[in-house]
């Protein structure tokens, strides 16, 4: 957990000011000198308050969606692998590919190679990275 926190802090560490920027004393964020808008945002990551570039904060809904859909895809692939081992009813290929196409391709790829599931099928080994 400390490695994850350290990596996140390195990504969002303080950076030097550019010519058209200043640090606001009231919120300690970097602002644009021309339009006075902030270029950073306070967020809580893993229980610690951090300052992130505003471009990440603007797309918070998208990032949350991608995180959730990748987690769901990962879990569905894991369930399908468990069902395959137990000779139970399987999850349809259309469902697995649909979740991947809806944004969960990273979760699908990770689970494919972590659980060695669907790695012999061309439409997964070729199709997933293309999505």
C-alpha positions in Angstrom: 0.0 0.0 0.0 2.9 2.4 0.7 4.3 1.8 -2.8 0.9 2.7 -4.3 0.7 5.9 -2.2 4.3 6.8 -3.0 3.6 6.4 -6.7 0.5 8.5 -6.6 2.4 11.2 -4.7 5.1 11.2 -7.4 2.6 11.5 -10.2 0.8 14.5 -8.5 3.8 16.1 -6.8 4.3 19.8 -6.8 5.8 21.2 -10.0 7.5 24.5 -10.8 5.4 27.4 -12.0 5.3 28.3 -15.6 5.5 32.0 -16.8 1.7 32.4 -17.0 0.9 30.9 -13.6 0.9 31.9 -9.9 0.3 30.2 -6.6 -2.8 31.4 -4.8 -2.1 31.9 -1.1 -5.7 31.2 0.0 -6.0 27.7 -1.5 -2.3 27.0 -2.3 -3.2 25.9 -5.8 -1.6 27.0 -9.1 -3.8 29.4 -11.0 -3.7 30.9 -14.5 -2.3 34.5 -14.4 -4.5 35.6 -17.3 -7.9 34.3 -16.5 -7.4 33.6 -12.7 -8.8 30.1 -12.9 -7.3 27.2 -11.0 -5.2 24.6 -12.8 -5.3 22.2 -9.9 -7.9 20.7 -7.7 -7.9 19.1 -4.2 -9.0 15.4 -4.1 -8.8 12.6 -1.6 -7.0 9.5 -2.8 -6.5 6.5 -0.6 -7.5 8.6 2.4 -4.9 11.4 1.7 -5.8 14.8 0.4 -3.8 15.5 -2.8 -3.6 18.2 -5.4 -4.2 17.0 -9.0 -4.2 18.7 -12.3 -7.6 20.1 -13.2 -7.7 18.0 -16.4 -8.2 14.9 -14.2 -10.8 16.6 -12.0 -12.8 17.7 -15.1 -13.2 14.1 -16.2 -14.0 12.6 -12.8 -17.2 10.9 -14.0 -15.5 9.3 -16.9 -12.6 8.0 -14.7 -15.1 6.6 -12.2 -17.1 4.9 -15.0 -14.0 3.4 -16.5 -12.8 2.1 -13.1 -16.2 0.6 -12.3 -16.7 -1.1 -15.8 -13.2 -2.5 -15.7 -13.7 -3.9 -12.2 -17.1 -5.4 -13.3 -15.5 -6.9 -16.4 -12.6 -8.4 -14.3 -15.1 -10.0 -11.9 -17.3 -11.4 -14.7 -14.3 -13.0 -16.4 -13.3 -14.5 -13.0 -16.8 -15.9 -12.5 -16.8 -17.4 -16.0 -13.4 -19.0 -15.3 -14.7 -20.5 -12.0 -17.8 -21.7 -13.8 -15.7 -23.3 -16.5 -13.6 -25.2 -13.9 -16.7 -26.4 -12.1 -18.5 -27.4 -15.4 -21.4 -25.1 -14.6 -23.4 -22.7 -16.8 -21.0 -20.2 -18.6 -21.4 -16.5 -19.2 -22.1 -15.8 -22.9 -19.2 -14.6 -25.1 -21.4 -11.7 -26.2 -21.6 -10.5 -22.6 -17.9 -10.8 -22.1 -17.1 -8.9 -25.3 -19.9 -6.4 -24.7 -18.5 -5.5 -21.3 -15.0 -5.1 -22.8 -16.4 -3.0 -25.6 -18.3 -0.8 -23.1 -14.9 0.3 -21.6 -13.8 -2.7 -19.6 -11.1 -4.0 -22.0 -8.3 -3.4 -19.5 -10.1 -5.4 -16.8 -10.8 -8.1 -19.3 -7.2 -8.3 -20.5 -5.9 -8.5 -17.0 -8.3 -11.2 -16.0 -7.6 -13.2 -19.2 -4.0 -13.5 -18.5 -4.2 -13.6 -14.7 -6.7 -16.5 -14.8 -5.5 -17.9 -18.1 -9.0 -17.7 -19.4 -10.0 -17.3 -23.1 -6.3 -17.0 -24.1 -6.7 -19.7 -26.8 -9.6 -17.8 -28.5 -8.5 -15.5 -31.4 -11.4 -13.2 -31.0 -10.3 -12.5 -27.4 -6.5 -12.5 -27.8 -6.7 -10.3 -30.9 -10.0 -8.5 -30.3 -9.5 -7.4 -26.7 -6.3 -5.3 -27.4 -8.0 -3.7 -30.4 -10.9 -2.6 -28.3 
